[in-house]
């Protein structure tokens, strides 16, 4: 593969369909996006791994939603890794990229740097939030933490909350090509069965902790199609997922050539953050001058930091709050 061909598939999500069965899917490749997401923070490797996996899931899931504005994924737990949060902003126009941002909150003193990253979450929940913008009611779906990975949590969410059998095969990590610097790379495949049968489980849930599993919402023929596609996906190798020597189109042929894979237009993704000074001012508009006074630093300013991109905003306390004397623009650093 030429360098140009490799770069063409970096930071993209490729939608596809398996015509032999009622299964749709996505292939995602992330490199620059992950580098930019993780460069905003100095996370230990165990947290970087969780953020990388979550960002990859977000890219795959976000592209499946007819999104007008934002999709968010959150994992909250009682372990050292308290919160992993990601946002996916849909393209603003045809041909424009989607945007991804992510951050984590963790207890450094409790964190086990040698443990399996997922074990650091503990008990908690996995949530998907969809906000279609002004005038629309946000949607939120929540399921308990289940399985042994973030991708397993997402699979459980779709089976339980959406009753859509879903499967992920993901890989991520640092890599280095000859003559190039070390970078983050991640790749994955998402399969999702669109059931024709009743969307309600007929024989009760069979998944972990009494939750629904893919087999609970498929009839016999659908189950055979789904199992066949999953067996084929099980043959994928880590380097085929991450690349860069195997193009996503080639990967689909390798895995599913007998299933009649058909691809659609790829979606580019970039790192992006929606924070702004105006949004900071808006969030402070509910506070009185007395409240703002408590937030004012010894230097006589009000400051705010974006958890996603690290932008640092410095504001004149007289210009914020509902008793603001003026609305002078201060700026971000």
C-alpha positions in Angstrom: 0.0 0.0 0.0 1.2 3.5 -0.8 1.6 6.2 1.9 -1.2 8.1 0.2 -3.6 5.2 0.3 -2.8 4.6 4.0 -3.4 8.3 4.9 -6.7 8.3 3.0 -8.2 5.9 5.5 -6.8 7.4 8.7 -9.4 9.0 10.9 -12.3 7.7 9.0 -15.4 5.6 9.6 -16.6 3.4 6.7 -20.3 2.3 6.7 -21.1 -1.0 5.1 -23.9 -3.5 4.8 -23.9 -7.3 4.4 -26.5 -7.9 1.7 -26.9 -11.7 2.4 -28.2 -10.8 5.9 -29.9 -7.9 7.6 -26.7 -6.7 9.1 -25.1 -3.3 8.9 -21.7 -2.3 10.1 -18.9 0.2 10.4 -15.1 0.0 10.1 -13.2 2.8 11.9 -9.5 3.8 11.8 -8.3 6.5 14.2 -4.7 7.8 14.6 -4.4 11.6 14.5 -7.7 11.9 16.5 -6.4 9.8 19.3 -3.1 11.6 19.3 -4.9 15.0 19.6 -7.3 13.7 22.3 -4.6 12.3 24.5 -2.2 15.1 23.9 -4.5 17.4 25.9 -3.8 15.5 29.1 -1.0 13.6 30.8 -2.9 10.4 31.6 -1.2 7.3 32.9 -1.2 4.4 30.3 -4.0 2.6 32.1 -6.3 5.6 31.6 -5.1 6.3 28.1 -6.2 2.8 27.1 -9.7 3.4 28.5 -10.0 6.8 26.7 -8.7 5.3 23.4 -11.2 2.5 23.5 -14.0 4.8 24.4 -13.1 7.3 21.6 -13.1 4.4 19.1 -16.5 3.2 20.3 -17.8 6.8 20.0 -16.6 7.1 16.4 -18.4 3.8 15.5 -21.6 4.5 17.3 -21.8 8.2 16.4 -21.7 7.4 12.7 -24.8 5.1 13.0 -27.0 7.8 14.4 -28.8 10.3 12.2 -27.3 13.1 14.3 -28.1 16.8 14.1 -25.8 17.7 16.9 -24.1 15.6 19.6 -23.8 12.1 20.9 -22.1 11.5 24.2 -20.8 8.3 25.8 -20.1 8.1 29.6 -18.9 5.4 31.9 -19.0 6.1 35.6 -17.7 3.7 38.2 -16.8 3.5 41.9 -13.2 2.4 41.1 -10.1 4.6 40.6 -11.3 5.4 37.0 -14.3 7.4 38.0 -15.4 8.8 34.7 -14.6 8.3 31.0 -16.6 10.8 28.8 -16.6 11.3 25.1 -18.6 13.5 22.7 -19.2 13.0 18.9 -20.4 16.1 17.0 -22.1 15.3 13.7 -20.9 16.9 10.5 -22.3 20.4 10.0 -22.7 19.8 6.2 -22.1 17.1 3.6 -18.4 16.4 3.2 -17.5 18.0 6.5 -15.9 15.9 9.2 -17.4 14.7 12.4 -15.6 15.9 15.6 -14.6 13.8 18.7 -13.4 14.9 22.1 -12.8 12.9 25.3 -11.6 13.2 28.9 -11.2 11.1 32.0 -11.4 11.7 35.7 -9.5 9.3 38.0 -8.1 8.9 41.5 -4.3 8.7 41.0 -3.7 7.4 44.5 -6.0 4.4 44.1 -5.1 3.6 40.5 -3.3 0.3 39.9 -1.0 1.0 37.0 -0.3 -2.7 36.4 -3.9 -3.8 36.4 -6.3 -4.5 33.5 -7.6 -1.0 32.6 -11.3 -2.1 32.7 -10.9 -3.4 36.2 -10.2 0.1 37.4 -13.7 1.2 36.7 -15.4 -1.0 39.2 -19.2 -1.1 39.5 -21.2 1.6 37.8 -23.1 2.4 34.6 -22.6 2.9 30.9 -24.7 5.6 29.3 -25.4 7.0 25.8 -26.8 10.5 25.5 -28.2 11.9 22.2 -28.8 15.7 22.0 -30.4 16.7 18.6 -30.1 20.4 19.5 -32.4 23.3 20.4 -36.1 22.4 20.4 -35.5 18.7 20.9 -35.6 16.6 24.1 -32.3 14.9 24.8 -32.4 11.1 25.0 -30.5 9.1 27.6 -30.1 5.4 27.9 -28.3 3.7 30.8 -27.2 0.1 31.5 -25.1 -1.3 34.3 -21.4 -2.1 33.7 -21.2 -5.6 32.3 -18.7 -7.8 30.6 -14.9 -7.4 30.7 -14.5 -4.4 28.4 -16.0 -1.1 27.4 -17.0 -2.7 24.1 -18.9 -5.4 26.0 -20.7 -2.6 28.0 -21.8 -1.1 24.7 -23.0 -4.4 23.3 -25.1 -4.9 26.5 -26.4 -1.4 26.2 -27.7 -2.0 22.6 -29.2 -5.4 23.5 -30.9 -4.1 26.7 -31.9 -0.5 25.9 -32.3 -0.6 22.1 -32.8 -4.4 21.6 -30.4 -4.3 18.6 -27.9 -7.2 18.6 -24.5 -5.4 18.3 -20.9 -6.7 18.2 -17.6 -4.8 18.4 -14.1 -6.0 17.6 -11.6 -3.4 18.6 -7.9 -2.9 19.0 -5.7 0.1 20.0 -2.3 1.0 21.2 0.9 2.9 20.4 2.7 2.0 17.1 5.7 3.1 15.2 6.4 2.6 11.5 10.0 2.6 10.2 11.4 6.1 10.0 8.4 7.6 11.8 7.6 8.7 15.3 5.4 6.8 17.7 1.7 7.5 17.4 -1.6 6.1 18.7 -3.6 3.9 16.4 -6.9 2.3 16.8 -9.2 0.3 14.6 -12.4 -1.6 14.9 -15.4 -3.2 13.3 -19.0 -2.8 14.5 -21.8 -5.2 13.4 -25.4 -4.5 14.1 -28.4 -6.7 13.3 -31.7 -4.9 12.4 -34.3 -7.4 13.7 -37.4 -8.2 11.7 -39.0 -10.1 14.5 -40.7 -8.7 17.6 -38.3 -6.3 19.4 -39.2 -8.0 22.7 -37.4 -11.0 24.2 -39.6 -14.0 24.0 -38.0 -16.3 26.6 -36.6 -13.7 29.0 -33.1 -12.3 29.3 -30.1 -14.6 29.1 -27.2 -12.1 29.5 -25.1 -11.3 32.5 -27.0 -10.1 35.6 -30.3 -10.7 34.0 -29.7 -8.4 31.1 -30.8 -9.0 27.5 -28.4 -10.7 25.1 -28.3 -10.6 21.2 -29.8 -14.1 21.1 -32.9 -12.9 23.1 -34.1 -10.6 20.3 -33.5 -12.7 17.1 -35.6 -15.4 15.5 -34.0 -18.6 14.2 -33.1 -17.4 10.7 -31.8 -14.1 12.0 -29.9 -15.9 14.7 -28.2 -18.0 12.0 -27.2 -14.9 10.0 -26.0 -13.2 13.1 -23.9 -16.1 14.4 -22.3 -16.6 10.9 -21.3 -13.0 10.7 -19.8 -13.2 14.3 -17.9 -16.3 13.5 -16.3 -14.5 10.5 -15.5 -11.4 12.6 -13.8 -13.7 15.1 -11.2 -14.5 12.5 -10.0 -10.8 12.3 -6.4 -10.2 13.4 -5.3 -7.2 15.5 -3.1 -5.8 12.7 -6.0 -6.0 10.2 -8.0 -3.8 12.6 -5.4 -1.2 13.3 -3.7 -1.2 9.8 -2.2 0.7 8.2 -1.3 -1.9 5.6 -4.8 -3.3 5.2 -7.4 -0.9 3.8 -10.9 -1.1 5.4 -12.4 -2.1 2.0 -9.9 -5.0 1.7 -10.6 -6.0 5.3 -14.3 -6.3 4.6 -13.6 -8.6 1.6 -11.3 -10.7 3.7 -13.8 -11.2 6.4 -17.2 -11.1 4.7 -16.8 -11.8 1.0 -19.4 -14.6 1.1 -21.9 -12.2 2.8 -21.9 -9.6 0.0 -20.4 -6.6 1.7 -21.5 -3.3 0.2 -19.8 0.0 1.3 -21.1 3.6 1.5 -19.4 6.9 1.7 -16.7 7.1 4.4 -17.1 9.7 7.2 -13.9 11.7 8.1 -13.5 12.4 11.8 -11.2 15.0 13.6 -10.5 16.1 17.1 -12.6 19.1 18.0 -14.0 20.9 21.0 -17.1 23.0 21.3 -16.0 25.1 24.3 -16.0 28.9 24.0 -15.9 32.0 26.1 -19.5 32.6 25.3 -20.4 29.2 26.8 -18.4 29.9 29.9 -20.2 33.2 30.3 -23.5 31.5 29.9 -22.7 28.9 32.5 -21.8 31.7 34.9 -24.9 33.7 34.2 -26.9 32.0 36.9 -24.6 33.4 39.7 -24.9 36.7 41.6 -22.2 39.2 42.0 -21.6 37.8 45.5 -21.2 34.3 44.1 -18.8 35.6 41.5 -16.8 37.2 44.2 -16.2 33.9 45.8 -14.9 32.5 42.5 -12.5 35.4 41.9 -8.9 34.6 42.3 -6.3 36.6 44.2 -5.3 38.1 40.8 -8.8 39.6 40.5 -10.0 37.3 37.7 -12.4 34.5 37.2 -10.9 31.5 35.5 -12.3 28.3 33.9 -10.6 25.4 32.2 -12.1 23.1 29.6 -11.8 19.4 30.7 -11.7 18.2 27.1 -9.2 20.4 25.3 -7.5 22.3 28.2 -8.5 25.8 27.0 -8.0 28.3 29.9 -10.4 31.2 30.1 -9.6 34.3 32.1 -12.6 36.7 32.7 -13.2 40.0 34.4 -15.5 39.2 37.4 -17.5 42.4 36.6 -18.4 41.0 33.2 -20.0 37.7 34.3 -23.1 36.7 36.3 -26.6 38.0 36.0 -25.5 41.2 37.8 -22.6 41.9 35.3 -21.7 45.5 34.9 -20.4 44.9 31.4 -19.9 42.1 28.9 -16.4 42.8 27.9 -14.6 40.0 26.1 -11.6 38.8 27.9 -10.2 35.7 26.2 -8.8 32.2 26.4 -5.3 31.1 26.7 
